[in-house]
Amino acid sequence: MRTPTALTIVVGLVATVVAFAVAPGGPRLDPRHTGDAELAATVRAAVGGDRGYRGLAVALVEEGRVRTAGIGERAPGRPVEPGTPFEIGSVTKGMTGMLLAHRAAGGAVRPDAPLSDALPQVDGPTREVTLAELASHRSGLPRLALGPIDLVRTAWTNLTAGNPYGGWDAEWVVDAASDERPGDGRGSVHYSNVGVALLGQALAAQAGTTYPELLDRELLRPLGMTRTVVATEPALLPPGRAVGTKLGGRPADPWVGGGYAPAGIGVWSTAEDLARLVAGLLAGTAPGADAATARFTEDDRDRVGYGWFTTRHGDREIVWHNGGTGGFRAYVGWEPAAGRGVVVLGNTERDVDPVGLRLLGVDGDAVEDEGVPLAGWVGVALALGFSFLGGVSLLRTVRRVPDRLSLAPAAAWALLYLGLGHRLGNWSLVPGWLWPLGVGLSAAGLVVAAYRWRALPTVDGAPPRKRLASLAGSALVAVPLLVAVLA
């Protein structure tokens, strides 16, 4: 039976219009601000646009004065304030390096001591790596210590905006690191999360305490950083915190897990608290401030101390560290020669490093904005591909499908693709109005499929058993993806 062309077009258009009500949209920085109005205006100028950001908390430290501001939203309808907690990710590595420098200055540890002195339970070649090598990313250890099951789990949590570090405690990190072998890169700078995680756990074990307690006792309390917390479990997450957001606008679960806490998992802070840290580092009065001293060369522009990096921008040197988790970005940097420092915290996955550098006065041409990371372009491909793939595939299928058993999964996949595009696409770069067009295309395909359905046999062609096996295989793939859409 032929499909009425007019009906197909009308249904497609109506579906497109209706879909605009639920069209995806990437995060945007709204006009609200709190705190220092002049600083907020300066930040907006440094941002250069509102796409990709949702909320920012900023602190500027100069001439002994601290100015703070909040811009945008920490959660729907709730403005960012200078005291709003954000996940700070790998900024914590700088603080872990400061613990090493502080305890070394007091004679409690030796930076050149092997890891096994503090963590004798570590097995294999990893036990010979020194604390200084761990702090400066020269251990030769990989970025993460992950087995095959861990890789699958990490991929799944990335798909669902979940927490990939849940359940990984200090003992897990030690066991995982024991299975690793420092590579040929030992002695050269190669960024390693597992290395800094081991360093923090070793310092805590040597002190007879836990990493959160050691950090609080020896760094946070002396600096008055009372709003900085290490959430090793969900119950410890701070109240009034910002909500992390994927680039497609999807809320992200907080990352918590005690094992990787020294590397930045589960650590929350505020622009006000981190300004205290920067002020102490600029003045040289913070515990372990010597960690920021550049000791080892990475390349022509970059050197590293214990956790902190030093990068040359023309004739200027900036000491810094950034951080990134599932829905947050952070940047802490200062220029010792100018006595000026900055903190920028954001609750999306768009990098804030360029904003921080511009606030430090680094010329725009010298700021290396790396643009959209690979994951961002993958999100663009997912947005465009999934929005239109289902409709195009369904319209092609209905022309040659032999039976209902083939047509039904094609129609189901058309709907599932739309959900995947909505949830997983990077809608901060792709216009959200493209998704309703995909909805209209799929709706038109469903109309054609409905008319074709009545004239088709239930099963035709290949043996039913083979066709049912193919359908079951398709379902095994579709069900996890459906969970990812609904999660």
C-alpha positions as CSV (number, residue, x, y, z in Angstrom):
1,M,0.0,0.0,0.0
2,R,1.4,3.4,-0.9
3,T,2.0,5.9,1.8
4,P,0.1,9.2,1.5
5,T,2.9,11.8,0.8
6,A,0.9,14.6,2.4
7,L,0.4,12.7,5.6
8,T,4.1,11.8,5.9
9,I,5.1,15.5,5.4
10,V,2.5,16.8,7.9
11,V,3.5,14.3,10.6
12,G,7.1,15.1,10.1
13,L,6.5,18.8,10.3
14,V,4.3,18.5,13.4
15,A,6.9,16.2,15.1
16,T,9.6,18.8,14.3
17,V,7.6,21.7,15.9
18,V,6.7,19.6,19.0
19,A,10.3,18.5,19.4
20,F,11.5,22.1,19.8
21,A,9.9,22.1,23.3
22,V,12.5,19.5,24.4
23,A,15.3,20.4,22.1
24,P,18.8,20.0,23.6
25,G,20.9,23.0,24.4
26,G,24.5,23.3,25.6
27,P,25.3,25.3,28.8
28,R,25.4,29.1,28.6
29,L,26.6,31.7,31.0
30,D,23.6,33.8,32.1
31,P,24.0,37.5,33.0
32,R,23.7,37.2,36.8
33,H,26.7,37.9,39.0
34,T,27.6,38.1,42.7
35,G,30.5,39.7,44.5
36,D,32.8,42.2,42.9
37,A,30.9,43.7,39.9
38,E,34.0,45.1,38.2
39,L,35.8,41.7,38.4
40,A,32.7,40.0,37.1
41,A,32.7,42.4,34.1
42,T,36.4,41.7,33.5
43,V,35.8,38.0,33.6
44,R,33.0,38.2,31.0
45,A,35.4,40.1,28.7
46,A,38.0,37.4,29.2
47,V,35.5,34.7,28.5
48,G,34.6,36.2,25.1
49,G,31.2,34.5,24.8
50,D,28.7,32.6,26.8
51,R,28.6,29.2,25.0
52,G,30.0,26.2,26.9
53,Y,30.0,27.8,30.3
54,R,27.3,27.7,32.9
55,G,28.8,29.2,36.0
56,L,32.2,30.6,37.0
57,A,33.7,31.5,40.4
58,V,36.7,33.7,40.2
59,A,39.3,35.2,42.6
60,L,42.0,37.7,41.8
61,V,44.9,38.2,44.2
62,E,47.1,41.2,43.7
63,E,49.0,43.7,46.0
64,G,47.8,41.8,49.0
65,R,44.2,42.3,48.1
66,V,41.7,39.5,47.2
67,R,38.7,40.2,45.0
68,T,36.1,37.5,44.2
69,A,33.0,37.2,42.0
70,G,30.5,34.6,40.9
71,I,29.0,34.6,37.4
72,G,26.1,32.5,36.1
73,E,24.4,29.6,37.7
74,R,25.7,26.9,40.1
75,A,22.4,25.0,39.6
76,P,19.2,25.8,37.8
77,G,17.9,29.1,39.2
78,R,20.7,29.4,41.7
79,P,23.6,31.9,41.2
80,V,27.2,31.1,41.7
81,E,28.7,32.9,44.7
82,P,32.4,33.3,45.6
83,G,31.8,30.7,48.3
84,T,30.2,28.1,46.1
85,P,32.1,24.8,46.2
86,F,33.3,23.3,42.9
87,E,35.2,20.2,42.1
88,I,38.8,21.2,41.6
89,G,40.2,18.0,40.2
90,S,43.9,18.0,39.6
91,V,44.6,21.3,41.3
92,T,44.8,19.0,44.3
93,K,48.1,17.6,42.9
94,G,49.7,20.9,43.7
95,M,48.5,20.6,47.3
96,T,49.8,17.0,47.5
97,G,53.2,18.2,46.3
98,M,53.1,20.9,49.1
99,L,52.5,18.1,51.6
100,L,55.7,16.4,50.4
101,A,57.7,19.7,50.6
102,H,56.3,20.6,54.0
103,R,57.0,17.2,55.5
104,A,60.4,17.0,53.9
105,A,61.3,20.4,55.4
106,G,60.3,19.1,58.8
107,G,62.5,16.0,58.4
108,A,59.5,13.6,58.4
109,V,60.3,12.2,54.9
110,R,63.1,12.3,52.3
111,P,62.0,13.2,48.7
112,D,64.6,10.8,47.4
113,A,63.3,7.9,49.5
114,P,61.8,5.0,47.7
115,L,58.0,4.5,47.8
116,S,58.5,1.2,49.7
117,D,59.7,3.1,52.8
118,A,56.3,4.5,53.4
119,L,54.2,1.8,51.6
120,P,56.0,-1.5,52.1
121,Q,53.0,-3.4,50.7
122,V,53.7,-2.1,47.2
123,D,55.1,-4.9,45.1
124,G,57.2,-5.0,42.0
125,P,59.4,-2.4,40.4
126,T,57.0,0.4,41.5
127,R,58.3,0.1,45.1
128,E,61.7,1.6,44.0
129,V,60.2,4.8,42.6
130,T,61.0,7.8,44.7
131,L,58.6,10.3,46.3
132,A,60.1,13.1,44.3
133,E,59.6,11.2,41.1
134,L,56.0,10.7,42.0
135,A,55.5,14.4,42.8
136,S,57.1,15.6,39.6
137,H,55.5,13.0,37.1
138,R,58.9,11.4,36.5
139,S,58.0,8.0,37.9
140,G,57.4,6.3,34.5
141,L,54.0,5.1,35.7
142,P,51.0,5.3,33.4
143,R,48.4,8.0,33.6
144,L,46.0,5.6,35.3
145,A,46.3,2.0,36.6
146,L,43.5,0.2,34.9
147,G,42.8,-3.4,34.0
148,P,40.4,-4.5,31.2
149,I,37.4,-4.5,33.5
150,D,38.3,-1.1,34.8
151,L,38.5,0.2,31.2
152,V,35.0,-1.0,30.5
153,R,33.7,0.5,33.6
154,T,35.4,3.8,32.9
155,A,34.0,3.9,29.4
156,W,30.5,3.1,30.7
157,T,30.6,5.9,33.3
158,N,31.8,8.4,30.7
159,L,28.8,7.3,28.6
160,T,26.3,7.8,31.5
161,A,28.0,10.9,33.1
162,G,28.7,8.7,36.1
163,N,31.5,8.4,38.6
164,P,34.3,6.2,37.4
165,Y,36.2,6.2,40.7
166,G,33.6,4.9,43.1
167,G,34.9,2.0,45.3
168,W,38.6,2.6,44.4
169,D,40.1,3.1,47.9
170,A,43.7,3.5,48.9
171,E,44.2,-0.3,49.1
172,W,42.9,-0.6,45.5
173,V,45.3,2.0,44.2
174,V,48.3,0.3,45.9
175,D,47.3,-3.1,44.5
176,A,46.7,-1.7,41.0
177,A,50.1,0.1,41.1
178,S,51.9,-3.1,42.2
179,D,50.9,-4.6,38.8
180,E,52.4,-1.7,36.9
181,R,56.0,-1.4,35.7
182,P,57.6,2.0,35.4
183,G,58.4,2.4,31.7
184,D,61.4,3.7,29.8
185,G,60.1,7.2,30.5
186,R,61.2,7.1,34.1
187,G,63.2,10.3,34.8
188,S,61.2,12.3,32.1
189,V,58.0,14.2,32.8
190,H,55.0,12.1,31.8
191,Y,51.7,13.1,33.6
192,S,50.6,10.3,36.0
193,N,47.4,10.4,38.1
194,V,48.3,7.1,39.7
195,G,51.8,8.4,40.6
196,V,50.4,11.4,42.6
197,A,47.7,9.2,44.1
198,L,50.5,6.9,45.4
199,L,52.4,9.8,46.7
200,G,49.5,11.1,48.8
201,Q,48.7,7.7,50.2
202,A,52.4,7.2,51.0
203,L,52.6,10.5,52.9
204,A,49.4,9.7,54.8
205,A,50.6,6.2,55.7
206,Q,54.0,7.5,56.9
207,A,52.1,10.0,59.1
208,G,49.8,7.3,60.5
209,T,46.6,8.9,59.2
210,T,44.5,9.2,56.1
211,Y,45.1,11.5,53.2
212,P,42.0,13.8,53.9
213,E,43.1,14.1,57.6
214,L,46.7,14.9,56.6
215,L,45.7,17.5,54.1
216,D,43.4,19.2,56.5
217,R,45.9,19.1,59.4
218,E,49.0,20.3,57.6
219,L,47.7,22.6,54.8
220,L,44.0,23.5,54.9
221,R,43.6,24.5,58.5
222,P,46.9,26.5,58.7
223,L,45.7,28.5,55.6
224,G,42.1,28.9,56.9
225,M,40.7,26.9,54.0
226,T,37.7,25.8,55.9
227,R,35.4,25.2,52.9
228,T,37.8,22.8,51.2
229,V,36.8,19.1,51.6
230,V,37.8,15.7,50.4
231,A,34.6,13.8,49.7
232,T,35.6,10.1,49.7
233,E,32.0,9.1,49.7
234,P,28.7,10.8,48.6
235,A,27.7,11.6,52.2
236,L,30.7,13.9,52.5
237,L,29.8,16.2,49.5
238,P,29.6,19.8,50.6
239,P,26.2,21.6,50.8
240,G,25.4,24.4,48.3
241,R,27.8,22.9,45.8
242,A,27.7,23.6,42.1
243,V,26.2,21.0,39.8
244,G,28.6,19.7,37.2
245,T,27.5,19.8,33.6
246,K,28.5,18.0,30.4
247,L,29.0,20.0,27.2
248,G,25.6,18.8,26.0
249,G,23.9,20.2,29.0
250,R,23.5,16.9,30.9
251,P,24.1,16.9,34.7
252,A,27.2,14.9,35.7
253,D,27.5,12.8,38.9
254,P,30.2,14.0,41.3
255,W,33.4,12.1,41.2
256,V,34.2,10.5,44.6
257,G,36.7,7.8,45.6
258,G,39.3,7.8,48.3
259,G,42.1,6.0,46.4
260,Y,42.7,8.8,43.8
261,A,41.9,11.7,46.2
262,P,45.5,12.9,46.3
263,A,45.3,13.2,42.5
264,G,42.1,15.3,42.7
265,I,39.1,12.9,43.0
266,G,36.4,14.1,45.3
267,V,38.1,17.3,46.3
268,W,35.9,20.4,46.5
269,S,36.9,24.0,47.1
270,T,35.8,27.6,46.6
271,A,37.3,30.6,44.9
272,E,37.7,32.2,48.3
273,D,39.5,29.3,49.8
274,L,41.9,28.8,46.8
275,A,42.6,32.5,46.9
276,R,44.0,31.9,50.4
277,L,46.2,29.2,48.9
278,V,47.5,31.5,46.2
279,A,48.1,34.3,48.6
280,G,50.2,32.0,50.8
281,L,52.2,30.7,47.8
282,L,52.9,34.2,46.5
283,A,54.1,35.3,50.0
284,G,56.0,32.0,50.5
285,T,54.2,31.5,53.8
286,A,52.0,28.5,52.9
287,P,53.1,25.2,54.3
288,G,55.2,23.5,51.6
289,A,55.3,26.6,49.4
290,D,58.7,25.4,48.1
291,A,56.8,22.8,46.1
292,A,56.1,25.4,43.5
293,T,59.8,25.8,42.8
294,A,60.5,24.5,39.3
295,R,63.0,21.6,39.6
296,F,62.8,19.5,36.5
297,T,62.5,20.4,32.8
298,E,59.6,19.0,30.7
299,D,60.3,21.0,27.4
300,D,61.5,24.3,26.1
301,R,58.7,26.2,27.9
302,D,57.6,24.0,30.8
303,R,59.2,22.9,34.0
304,V,57.7,21.1,37.1
305,G,58.3,21.2,40.8
306,Y,56.4,19.0,43.3
307,G,52.9,19.1,41.7
308,W,53.1,22.6,40.3
309,F,54.0,23.5,36.7
310,T,55.9,26.6,35.6
311,T,55.3,27.8,32.0
312,R,57.0,30.6,30.1
313,H,54.7,33.0,28.1
314,G,57.1,35.2,26.3
315,D,59.2,36.9,29.0
316,R,56.8,36.0,31.8
317,E,56.6,32.9,33.9
318,I,53.3,31.5,35.3
319,V,53.2,28.9,38.0
320,W,49.9,26.9,37.7
321,H,47.9,23.8,37.8
322,N,44.5,23.0,36.3
323,G,41.9,20.4,36.9
324,G,39.1,18.6,35.1
325,T,36.5,16.1,36.3
326,G,33.2,14.8,34.8
327,G,31.5,18.2,34.8
328,F,34.0,20.7,36.1
329,R,37.1,22.6,35.2
330,A,39.5,24.6,37.4
331,Y,42.6,26.8,37.0
332,V,44.9,28.2,39.7
333,G,47.9,30.2,38.6
334,W,50.1,33.1,39.7
335,E,53.0,35.2,38.4
336,P,55.6,35.4,41.2
337,A,57.4,38.4,39.6
338,A,54.2,40.4,39.4
339,G,52.8,39.3,42.7
340,R,49.5,38.5,41.0
341,G,47.4,35.3,41.1
342,V,44.1,34.0,39.9
343,V,41.5,31.3,40.6
344,V,38.9,30.3,38.0
345,L,36.4,27.5,38.7
346,G,33.7,26.4,36.2
347,N,30.9,23.8,36.4
348,T,31.1,22.6,32.8
349,E,33.7,20.7,30.7
350,R,34.9,23.8,28.9
351,D,38.4,24.7,29.9
352,V,38.9,27.8,32.0
353,D,42.7,28.0,31.6
354,P,42.5,30.7,28.9
355,V,40.3,32.8,31.1
356,G,42.8,32.5,34.0
357,L,45.7,33.5,31.8
358,R,43.9,36.5,30.4
359,L,43.0,37.6,33.9
360,L,46.7,37.4,34.7
361,G,47.4,39.8,31.9
362,V,49.0,37.4,29.5
363,D,48.4,38.9,26.0
364,G,45.6,37.3,24.0
365,D,47.9,36.2,21.2
366,A,50.1,34.4,23.8
367,V,47.2,32.5,25.4
368,E,47.2,29.0,23.9
369,D,43.5,28.2,23.7
370,E,43.7,24.6,22.6
371,G,40.2,24.8,21.3
372,V,37.8,21.9,21.3
373,P,39.3,18.7,22.7
374,L,38.9,15.4,20.9
375,A,36.1,14.4,23.2
376,G,34.3,17.6,22.3
377,W,34.5,16.8,18.6
378,V,33.3,13.2,19.3
379,G,30.3,14.9,21.0
380,V,29.7,16.9,17.8
381,A,29.8,13.8,15.7
382,L,27.3,12.0,18.1
383,A,24.9,15.0,18.0
384,L,24.8,15.2,14.2
385,G,25.1,11.4,13.6
386,F,22.5,10.2,16.0
387,S,20.0,13.0,15.2
388,F,19.7,12.0,11.6
389,L,21.0,8.4,11.4
390,G,17.8,6.8,12.7
391,G,15.5,8.6,10.3
392,V,17.7,8.0,7.2
393,S,18.3,4.4,8.1
394,L,14.6,3.8,8.7
395,L,13.5,5.3,5.4
396,R,16.1,3.2,3.6
397,T,15.0,0.1,5.4
398,V,11.3,0.3,4.6
399,R,12.1,0.2,0.9
400,R,13.7,-3.2,1.0
401,V,12.6,-4.8,4.3
402,P,11.2,-8.3,3.8
403,D,9.1,-8.7,6.9
404,R,7.9,-7.2,10.2
405,L,10.7,-8.9,12.1
406,S,13.2,-6.7,10.3
407,L,11.1,-3.5,10.3
408,A,10.3,-3.4,14.1
409,P,14.0,-3.1,15.2
410,A,14.7,-0.5,12.6
411,A,11.8,1.6,13.9
412,A,13.0,1.1,17.5
413,W,16.6,2.1,16.6
414,A,15.4,5.3,15.0
415,L,13.9,6.3,18.3
416,L,16.9,5.2,20.3
417,Y,19.3,7.1,18.1
418,L,17.3,10.3,18.8
419,G,17.7,9.7,22.6
420,L,21.4,9.1,22.3
421,G,21.9,12.2,20.2
422,H,20.0,14.3,22.8
423,R,21.9,12.9,25.8
424,L,25.4,12.4,24.4
425,G,25.8,15.1,21.8
426,N,27.9,18.2,22.3
427,W,25.2,20.8,22.0
428,S,27.5,23.6,23.1
429,L,28.9,23.5,19.5
430,V,26.0,22.1,17.5
431,P,22.8,24.2,17.2
432,G,20.1,22.6,19.2
433,W,17.5,23.2,16.5
434,L,19.1,20.5,14.4
435,W,17.8,17.8,16.7
436,P,14.1,18.5,16.1
437,L,14.8,18.2,12.4
438,G,16.0,14.7,13.1
439,V,12.9,14.0,15.0
440,G,10.8,15.1,12.1
441,L,12.8,12.8,9.7
442,S,12.3,9.8,12.0
443,A,8.6,10.6,12.4
444,A,8.2,10.6,8.7
445,G,10.0,7.3,8.5
446,L,7.7,5.8,11.1
447,V,4.6,6.9,9.1
448,V,6.0,5.1,6.0
449,A,6.9,2.1,8.2
450,A,3.3,1.9,9.6
451,Y,1.8,1.8,6.1
452,R,4.4,-0.8,5.0
453,W,3.7,-2.9,8.1
454,R,0.2,-4.0,7.1
455,A,1.4,-5.6,3.8
456,L,4.4,-7.5,5.3
457,P,4.5,-11.1,6.6
458,T,5.8,-11.6,10.1
459,V,8.8,-13.6,9.0
460,D,10.2,-14.1,5.5
461,G,13.4,-15.1,3.9
462,A,16.1,-16.4,6.3
463,P,15.1,-19.2,8.8
464,P,13.2,-17.8,11.8
465,R,15.8,-19.1,14.3
466,K,18.6,-17.2,12.5
467,R,16.4,-14.0,12.3
468,L,15.5,-14.3,16.0
469,A,19.2,-14.7,17.0
470,S,20.0,-11.5,15.0
471,L,17.2,-9.7,16.8
472,A,18.5,-10.9,20.2
473,G,22.0,-9.7,19.4
474,S,20.6,-6.3,18.4
475,A,18.7,-6.1,21.7
476,L,21.8,-6.9,23.7
477,V,23.4,-3.8,22.2
478,A,20.3,-1.6,22.4
479,V,19.4,-2.3,26.1
480,P,22.6,-0.8,27.6
481,L,22.3,2.1,25.3
482,L,18.7,2.7,26.4
483,V,19.9,2.6,30.0
484,A,22.5,5.3,29.1
485,V,19.8,7.4,27.6
486,L,17.5,7.1,30.6
487,A,20.2,7.3,33.3
